[in-house]
Amino acid sequence: MPKQRNLIEDDGRTVASMNVEGMPWYVPNQIQDERSRVTLMDKRQARQAIFGALGAGLTVVGVISLGIVLFVLFCTKVWFS
């Protein structure tokens, strides 16, 4: 039985415009259509993004701090004694 592939279909939205001045494919004064405009977040989504980024950053800082504390304890109790 052959494997079924999940085909991803293009919905036409633009994630990032590659129309950059200086590139060979640059088209000056290109009109953006309705689908390629950026949609803004509402307050709830912005708050969730901020708290998510804050939580991720604090997790990284906590893991690094815990590693430093454990290293100092190892040095003072085992290595240097």
Backbone as CSV, one residue per row, in Angstrom:
resi,resn,N_x,N_y,N_z,CA_x,CA_y,CA_z,C_x,C_y,C_z
1,MET,0.847,-1.173,0.000,0.000,0.000,0.000,0.896,1.242,0.000
2,PRO,0.798,2.107,-1.005,1.651,3.297,-1.074,1.257,4.332,-0.015
3,LYS,2.268,5.096,0.428,2.009,6.144,1.412,1.240,7.294,0.771
4,GLN,0.338,7.853,1.541,-0.389,9.020,1.067,0.354,10.271,1.529
5,ARG,0.565,11.172,0.602,1.261,12.405,0.937,0.249,13.496,1.256
6,ASN,0.593,14.289,2.237,-0.228,15.452,2.556,0.218,16.600,1.656
7,LEU,-0.567,16.918,0.676,-0.218,17.990,-0.237,-0.676,19.328,0.340
8,ILE,0.252,20.262,0.387,-0.058,21.593,0.884,-0.397,22.455,-0.313
9,GLU,-1.571,23.040,-0.293,-1.991,23.874,-1.405,-1.738,25.340,-1.082
10,ASP,-1.318,26.077,-2.091,-1.043,27.500,-1.947,-2.358,28.264,-1.890
11,ASP,-2.557,29.048,-0.831,-3.783,29.824,-0.712,-3.609,31.248,-1.223
12,GLY,-2.419,31.585,-1.726,-2.210,32.879,-2.355,-1.773,33.992,-1.433
13,ARG,-1.679,33.754,-0.144,-1.258,34.815,0.778,0.249,35.021,0.700
14,THR,0.690,36.249,0.927,2.106,36.572,0.928,2.576,36.683,2.369
15,VAL,3.566,35.879,2.727,4.119,35.943,4.076,5.127,37.082,4.157
16,ALA,6.038,37.147,3.211,7.021,38.224,3.168,7.243,38.601,1.712
17,SER,7.121,39.868,1.410,7.296,40.331,0.040,8.772,40.288,-0.326
18,MET,9.085,39.645,-1.428,10.458,39.555,-1.904,10.763,40.630,-2.943
19,ASN,9.884,41.617,-3.061,10.075,42.707,-3.995,10.999,43.741,-3.353
20,VAL,12.323,43.485,-3.418,13.322,44.304,-2.749,14.103,45.085,-3.800
21,GLU,14.265,46.381,-3.574,14.987,47.221,-4.522,16.426,46.737,-4.657
22,GLY,16.885,46.597,-5.901,18.236,46.128,-6.170,18.276,44.694,-6.647
23,MET,17.217,43.936,-6.418,17.150,42.566,-6.890,16.689,42.549,-8.347
24,PRO,17.086,41.522,-9.098,16.717,41.495,-10.517,15.213,41.438,-10.760
25,TRP,14.454,40.896,-9.830,13.015,40.750,-10.024,12.214,41.916,-9.442
26,TYR,12.894,42.996,-9.048,12.222,44.136,-8.426,11.271,44.814,-9.404
27,VAL,10.047,45.053,-8.950,9.047,45.758,-9.747,8.678,47.027,-8.977
28,PRO,9.108,48.200,-9.481,8.784,49.433,-8.751,7.292,49.724,-8.800
29,ASN,6.802,50.345,-7.744,5.396,50.749,-7.624,4.432,49.577,-7.786
30,GLN,4.810,48.447,-7.254,3.929,47.281,-7.346,2.744,47.477,-6.409
31,ILE,1.562,47.257,-6.910,0.348,47.415,-6.112,0.086,46.122,-5.356
32,GLN,-0.087,46.246,-4.036,-0.393,45.067,-3.233,-1.881,44.799,-3.298
33,ASP,-2.210,43.537,-3.465,-3.630,43.193,-3.498,-4.149,42.988,-2.077
34,GLU,-5.418,42.733,-1.959,-6.088,42.622,-0.658,-5.525,41.476,0.178
35,ARG,-5.094,40.392,-0.456,-4.639,39.211,0.286,-3.272,39.388,0.909
36,SER,-2.428,40.292,0.383,-1.063,40.408,0.871,-0.895,41.472,1.955
37,ARG,-1.956,42.131,2.337,-1.854,43.144,3.387,-1.673,42.475,4.751
38,VAL,-0.974,43.160,5.620,-0.710,42.647,6.957,-1.928,42.895,7.834
39,THR,-2.312,41.883,8.577,-3.411,42.060,9.521,-2.826,42.321,10.905
40,LEU,-3.399,43.268,11.609,-2.902,43.627,12.929,-3.542,42.756,13.995
41,MET,-2.804,42.573,15.087,-3.327,41.795,16.202,-4.239,42.661,17.048
42,ASP,-5.229,42.031,17.664,-6.032,42.776,18.620,-5.318,42.742,19.974
43,LYS,-5.891,43.387,20.979,-5.227,43.507,22.283,-4.998,42.151,22.936
44,ARG,-5.969,41.263,22.810,-5.849,39.941,23.429,-4.714,39.139,22.799
45,GLN,-4.613,39.157,21.478,-3.548,38.433,20.799,-2.183,39.042,21.110
46,ALA,-2.103,40.373,21.197,-0.843,41.031,21.529,-0.409,40.666,22.945
47,ARG,-1.358,40.643,23.874,-1.046,40.267,25.253,-0.559,38.827,25.326
48,GLN,-1.200,37.932,24.593,-0.771,36.538,24.572,0.630,36.394,23.991
49,ALA,0.935,37.158,22.942,2.267,37.099,22.340,3.323,37.618,23.310
50,ILE,3.005,38.697,24.015,3.953,39.261,24.973,4.206,38.291,26.114
51,PHE,3.139,37.726,26.675,3.320,36.787,27.784,3.996,35.499,27.338
52,GLY,3.753,35.070,26.128,4.436,33.891,25.610,5.925,34.131,25.452
53,ALA,6.293,35.275,24.893,7.709,35.608,24.738,8.373,35.812,26.095
54,LEU,7.660,36.452,27.024,8.190,36.653,28.369,8.404,35.318,29.081
55,GLY,7.444,34.421,28.959,7.585,33.097,29.571,8.745,32.313,28.989
56,ALA,8.914,32.376,27.672,10.033,31.664,27.044,11.368,32.244,27.497
57,GLY,11.450,33.567,27.547,12.687,34.201,27.987,13.018,33.888,29.440
58,LEU,12.007,33.939,30.299,12.247,33.620,31.717,12.620,32.158,31.917
59,THR,12.092,31.277,31.098,12.470,29.863,31.176,13.942,29.684,30.826
60,VAL,14.389,30.336,29.777,15.801,30.237,29.386,16.699,30.813,30.477
61,VAL,16.336,31.976,31.007,17.130,32.590,32.076,17.146,31.691,33.312
62,GLY,16.025,31.076,33.637,15.961,30.189,34.799,16.843,28.962,34.644
63,VAL,16.841,28.351,33.465,17.671,27.160,33.232,19.149,27.528,33.308
64,ILE,19.538,28.646,32.716,20.938,29.059,32.759,21.346,29.407,34.190
65,SER,20.481,30.099,34.920,20.790,30.446,36.317,20.922,29.194,37.184
66,LEU,20.031,28.247,36.988,20.121,26.988,37.736,21.424,26.263,37.431
67,GLY,21.838,26.266,36.174,23.113,25.643,35.810,24.289,26.318,36.481
68,ILE,24.270,27.644,36.549,25.364,28.376,37.204,25.388,28.070,38.698
69,VAL,24.219,28.062,39.334,24.153,27.763,40.777,24.651,26.351,41.052
70,LEU,24.222,25.384,40.246,24.684,24.009,40.448,26.187,23.879,40.210
71,PHE,26.724,24.600,39.243,28.164,24.565,38.991,28.941,25.135,40.167
72,VAL,28.453,26.260,40.721,29.132,26.861,41.875,29.065,25.917,43.075
73,LEU,27.908,25.295,43.312,27.805,24.335,44.410,28.731,23.148,44.206
74,PHE,28.825,22.647,42.972,29.725,21.533,42.681,31.166,21.936,42.937
75,CYS,31.537,23.141,42.519,32.916,23.593,42.713,33.262,23.745,44.193
76,THR,32.342,24.304,44.984,32.646,24.564,46.390,32.559,23.301,47.244
77,LYS,31.688,22.388,46.941,31.475,21.212,47.801,32.283,19.984,47.362
78,VAL,32.568,19.845,46.074,33.221,18.624,45.593,34.609,18.900,45.048
79,TRP,34.705,19.784,44.109,35.940,19.966,43.367,37.023,20.618,44.213
80,PHE,36.710,21.697,44.933,37.719,22.441,45.660,37.901,21.960,47.108
81,SER,37.197,20.964,47.541,37.342,20.524,48.937,38.447,19.510,49.109
